[in-house]
Amino acid sequence: MSSRSEKLWNYIILTVMALIVLWPVGTFLAASLSPDRAGRPSGDLQWGNFITAWNSAEFARSMTVSLIITVVVVIVGVLLALLGGYAFGVLGVVGERFLFPVILLGMMVSLEVIIVPLYYQFRTIGLTNNLFGVILIHLGMGVPFGVFWMRAAFRALPRAVFESAELDGAGPLRMLWSIAVPNLMPAVYTLILLSFMWTWNDYFLSLVFLHGDNQTATVALGVFQGKFVTQINLMAAGGLIVAAPVLVLYVIFQRKFISGMLAGAIKE
């Protein structure tokens, strides 16, 4: 009887929490479909708000720029994280006790602290208003976390798996791609999703380093909201357009993301 009442209370609490979380989302969606400039909900759904926001903010160009930056950062960053995590977690690196804390130091440095000297340094070598320059900065800020994340995932695998493969004649790269990575896909998917979200949602770095035709979607959204500050419905529609890629990716990889987060919670 107690277990049944516990289940009931669990469902009640979870339902209330879900409503609390989903209420702002529903309100935001209703505002984006409202024909009223103030975003008040209405029975008449105005889907044209999304077309107006898309054309007015020129999201086609800015979202293409964001997509290029994000895809390159995710692919290169996850690959470097896999190699680094494998080196520190399985192979062992000479001077690991010194090198790994140095890599972790990259997670502790705030972008706001280094943005000014970084800007002048990149301007000197011609990497301001350049997608490659922004990609480099994103990799420098994101790879330390990726290495830390994948190192913990690799260390959670039984050591006997690698020892058996080594006895069968498998080399380090064969063990990585044929044995380790297939068993760590939830952690890899989680890293992909986190890296995509952090890079896509970046505003500060793109605002400082990019302008003109290289404007990203988040910066374009900020400019758009400045122009249509009194039209809440269009602002909400523009916000949903920019958030859509992250939301779609999360829906696709939701289960793998959750299992990856749970696996990442395992202590070494």
Contacts in CASP RR format, 6 or more apart in sequence:
PFRMAT RR
TARGET T0000
AUTHOR 0000-0000-0000
METHOD contacts of the structure
MODEL  1
MSSRSEKLWNYIILTVMALIVLWPVGTFLAASLSPDRAGRPSGDLQWGNF
ITAWNSAEFARSMTVSLIITVVVVIVGVLLALLGGYAFGVLGVVGERFLF
PVILLGMMVSLEVIIVPLYYQFRTIGLTNNLFGVILIHLGMGVPFGVFWM
RAAFRALPRAVFESAELDGAGPLRMLWSIAVPNLMPAVYTLILLSFMWTW
NDYFLSLVFLHGDNQTATVALGVFQGKFVTQINLMAAGGLIVAAPVLVLY
VIFQRKFISGMLAGAIKE
27 41 0 8 1.000
28 236 0 8 1.000
28 240 0 8 1.000
29 236 0 8 1.000
29 240 0 8 1.000
30 39 0 8 1.000
30 41 0 8 1.000
31 39 0 8 1.000
31 40 0 8 1.000
31 41 0 8 1.000
31 232 0 8 1.000
31 233 0 8 1.000
31 236 0 8 1.000
32 49 0 8 1.000
32 50 0 8 1.000
32 233 0 8 1.000
32 236 0 8 1.000
32 237 0 8 1.000
32 238 0 8 1.000
32 239 0 8 1.000
32 240 0 8 1.000
33 45 0 8 1.000
33 46 0 8 1.000
33 47 0 8 1.000
33 49 0 8 1.000
33 233 0 8 1.000
33 237 0 8 1.000
34 40 0 8 1.000
34 41 0 8 1.000
34 42 0 8 1.000
34 46 0 8 1.000
34 49 0 8 1.000
34 232 0 8 1.000
34 233 0 8 1.000
35 42 0 8 1.000
35 44 0 8 1.000
35 46 0 8 1.000
35 233 0 8 1.000
36 42 0 8 1.000
36 233 0 8 1.000
37 230 0 8 1.000
37 231 0 8 1.000
37 232 0 8 1.000
37 233 0 8 1.000
38 232 0 8 1.000
38 233 0 8 1.000
39 232 0 8 1.000
39 233 0 8 1.000
39 236 0 8 1.000
46 233 0 8 1.000
49 233 0 8 1.000
49 234 0 8 1.000
49 236 0 8 1.000
49 237 0 8 1.000
50 237 0 8 1.000
50 238 0 8 1.000
50 240 0 8 1.000
50 241 0 8 1.000
52 234 0 8 1.000
52 237 0 8 1.000
53 59 0 8 1.000
53 224 0 8 1.000
53 234 0 8 1.000
53 237 0 8 1.000
53 238 0 8 1.000
53 239 0 8 1.000
53 241 0 8 1.000
54 60 0 8 1.000
54 238 0 8 1.000
54 241 0 8 1.000
56 224 0 8 1.000
56 227 0 8 1.000
56 228 0 8 1.000
56 234 0 8 1.000
57 220 0 8 1.000
57 221 0 8 1.000
57 223 0 8 1.000
57 224 0 8 1.000
57 238 0 8 1.000
58 220 0 8 1.000
59 217 0 8 1.000
59 220 0 8 1.000
59 238 0 8 1.000
59 241 0 8 1.000
59 242 0 8 1.000
61 213 0 8 1.000
61 215 0 8 1.000
62 215 0 8 1.000
62 216 0 8 1.000
62 217 0 8 1.000
62 219 0 8 1.000
62 220 0 8 1.000
63 217 0 8 1.000
63 220 0 8 1.000
63 241 0 8 1.000
63 242 0 8 1.000
63 245 0 8 1.000
65 131 0 8 1.000
65 210 0 8 1.000
65 213 0 8 1.000
65 214 0 8 1.000
65 215 0 8 1.000
65 216 0 8 1.000
65 217 0 8 1.000
66 200 0 8 1.000
66 216 0 8 1.000
66 217 0 8 1.000
66 218 0 8 1.000
67 245 0 8 1.000
68 131 0 8 1.000
69 131 0 8 1.000
69 134 0 8 1.000
69 135 0 8 1.000
69 138 0 8 1.000
69 199 0 8 1.000
69 216 0 8 1.000
70 196 0 8 1.000
70 199 0 8 1.000
70 200 0 8 1.000
72 135 0 8 1.000
73 135 0 8 1.000
73 138 0 8 1.000
73 139 0 8 1.000
73 195 0 8 1.000
73 199 0 8 1.000
74 192 0 8 1.000
74 195 0 8 1.000
74 196 0 8 1.000
74 199 0 8 1.000
76 135 0 8 1.000
76 139 0 8 1.000
77 139 0 8 1.000
77 142 0 8 1.000
77 143 0 8 1.000
77 146 0 8 1.000
77 195 0 8 1.000
78 146 0 8 1.000
78 188 0 8 1.000
78 191 0 8 1.000
78 192 0 8 1.000
78 195 0 8 1.000
80 139 0 8 1.000
80 143 0 8 1.000
80 147 0 8 1.000
81 143 0 8 1.000
81 146 0 8 1.000
81 147 0 8 1.000
81 149 0 8 1.000
81 150 0 8 1.000
81 191 0 8 1.000
82 150 0 8 1.000
82 176 0 8 1.000
82 181 0 8 1.000
82 188 0 8 1.000
83 176 0 8 1.000
84 147 0 8 1.000
84 150 0 8 1.000
84 151 0 8 1.000
85 146 0 8 1.000
85 147 0 8 1.000
85 150 0 8 1.000
85 151 0 8 1.000
85 153 0 8 1.000
85 154 0 8 1.000
86 150 0 8 1.000
86 154 0 8 1.000
86 172 0 8 1.000
86 176 0 8 1.000
86 180 0 8 1.000
87 93 0 8 1.000
88 96 0 8 1.000
88 99 0 8 1.000
88 100 0 8 1.000
88 147 0 8 1.000
88 151 0 8 1.000
88 154 0 8 1.000
89 151 0 8 1.000
89 154 0 8 1.000
89 155 0 8 1.000
90 154 0 8 1.000
90 155 0 8 1.000
90 157 0 8 1.000
90 162 0 8 1.000
90 175 0 8 1.000
90 176 0 8 1.000
90 180 0 8 1.000
91 172 0 8 1.000
93 99 0 8 1.000
93 100 0 8 1.000
100 151 0 8 1.000
103 144 0 8 1.000
103 147 0 8 1.000
103 148 0 8 1.000
104 144 0 8 1.000
104 148 0 8 1.000
105 144 0 8 1.000
106 140 0 8 1.000
106 141 0 8 1.000
106 144 0 8 1.000
107 144 0 8 1.000
107 145 0 8 1.000
107 148 0 8 1.000
111 137 0 8 1.000
111 141 0 8 1.000
111 204 0 8 1.000
111 205 0 8 1.000
112 204 0 8 1.000
115 204 0 8 1.000
115 205 0 8 1.000
115 208 0 8 1.000
118 137 0 8 1.000
119 128 0 8 1.000
119 208 0 8 1.000
119 209 0 8 1.000
122 128 0 8 1.000
122 130 0 8 1.000
122 133 0 8 1.000
122 137 0 8 1.000
122 209 0 8 1.000
127 133 0 8 1.000
127 136 0 8 1.000
128 209 0 8 1.000
129 209 0 8 1.000
129 210 0 8 1.000
129 211 0 8 1.000
129 212 0 8 1.000
129 214 0 8 1.000
130 209 0 8 1.000
130 214 0 8 1.000
131 210 0 8 1.000
131 214 0 8 1.000
133 209 0 8 1.000
134 205 0 8 1.000
134 206 0 8 1.000
134 209 0 8 1.000
134 210 0 8 1.000
137 205 0 8 1.000
137 209 0 8 1.000
138 199 0 8 1.000
138 202 0 8 1.000
138 205 0 8 1.000
142 195 0 8 1.000
142 198 0 8 1.000
146 191 0 8 1.000
146 195 0 8 1.000
149 187 0 8 1.000
149 190 0 8 1.000
149 191 0 8 1.000
149 264 0 8 1.000
150 184 0 8 1.000
150 187 0 8 1.000
150 188 0 8 1.000
150 191 0 8 1.000
152 264 0 8 1.000
152 266 0 8 1.000
152 268 0 8 1.000
153 184 0 8 1.000
153 187 0 8 1.000
153 263 0 8 1.000
153 264 0 8 1.000
154 180 0 8 1.000
154 184 0 8 1.000
155 268 0 8 1.000
156 263 0 8 1.000
156 264 0 8 1.000
156 266 0 8 1.000
156 268 0 8 1.000
157 180 0 8 1.000
157 183 0 8 1.000
157 184 0 8 1.000
161 179 0 8 1.000
161 183 0 8 1.000
162 175 0 8 1.000
162 179 0 8 1.000
162 180 0 8 1.000
165 171 0 8 1.000
165 174 0 8 1.000
165 175 0 8 1.000
165 178 0 8 1.000
165 179 0 8 1.000
166 175 0 8 1.000
170 178 0 8 1.000
170 179 0 8 1.000
181 188 0 8 1.000
185 256 0 8 1.000
186 256 0 8 1.000
186 257 0 8 1.000
186 259 0 8 1.000
186 260 0 8 1.000
186 263 0 8 1.000
187 260 0 8 1.000
187 263 0 8 1.000
187 264 0 8 1.000
189 253 0 8 1.000
189 256 0 8 1.000
189 257 0 8 1.000
189 260 0 8 1.000
190 256 0 8 1.000
190 257 0 8 1.000
190 260 0 8 1.000
190 261 0 8 1.000
190 264 0 8 1.000
192 253 0 8 1.000
193 249 0 8 1.000
193 250 0 8 1.000
193 253 0 8 1.000
193 257 0 8 1.000
196 245 0 8 1.000
196 246 0 8 1.000
196 249 0 8 1.000
197 246 0 8 1.000
197 249 0 8 1.000
197 250 0 8 1.000
200 217 0 8 1.000
200 218 0 8 1.000
200 245 0 8 1.000
200 246 0 8 1.000
201 218 0 8 1.000
201 246 0 8 1.000
202 216 0 8 1.000
202 218 0 8 1.000
203 216 0 8 1.000
203 218 0 8 1.000
203 219 0 8 1.000
203 222 0 8 1.000
206 215 0 8 1.000
206 216 0 8 1.000
206 218 0 8 1.000
206 219 0 8 1.000
207 219 0 8 1.000
210 216 0 8 1.000
210 219 0 8 1.000
215 223 0 8 1.000
217 242 0 8 1.000
218 242 0 8 1.000
220 242 0 8 1.000
221 238 0 8 1.000
221 239 0 8 1.000
221 242 0 8 1.000
224 234 0 8 1.000
224 235 0 8 1.000
224 238 0 8 1.000
225 235 0 8 1.000
228 234 0 8 1.000
228 235 0 8 1.000
229 235 0 8 1.000
250 257 0 8 1.000
END
